[in-house]
C-alpha cells in the first residue's frame, strides 16, 4: 500500500466535511496510512472454513411465530394521530 499524501488527506477531510489545519495533515496522513496497512494485512488471513459469526459467544436467537396478535384495530391505532383521513395518517408535505 502506498502512503497517503497531504493532498489526499485534505480531499478526504473535505468530503467528510471536516476542517483540518494544514499542520495536522501530515500526521493524519501517517496515521491513516498505518490504519490502511493494518486493514490490508487482514486480507492475508486464511478464513477458509470459518463460519461467519455475530458474536464470540455461541448463541442462538429465540424466534417467535410470525402471527398477528393485535391487528385490525385502525380506530385504536389512529387514536393519537394529529390528523387522519380514511384510516390513514396525514402528514405535512416535505419538499426541499
HUPEWO-V277478 format. One record per residue. PSI is psi in whole degrees, 0 to 359 (none if undefined). Layout:
PSI, PSI
This chain:
132, 156, 153, 144, 174, 325, 321, 317, 321, 319, 318, 317, 318, 313, 331, 358, 42, 141, 119, 127, 148, 324, 347, 354, 315, 311, 323, 321, 317, 317, 316, 323, 317, 318, 314, 324, 318, 318, 322, 325, 329, 331, 345, 348, 131, 112, 15, 132, 3, 123, 138, 145, 157, 351, 156, 343, 135, 123, 155, 147, 143, 120, 133, 162, 143, 85, 147, 128, 336, 43, 188, 44, 61, 325, 320, 320, 319, 4, 320, 8, 133, 327, 140, 161, 123, 49, 34, 146, 139, 129, 153, 146, 131, 112, 128, none
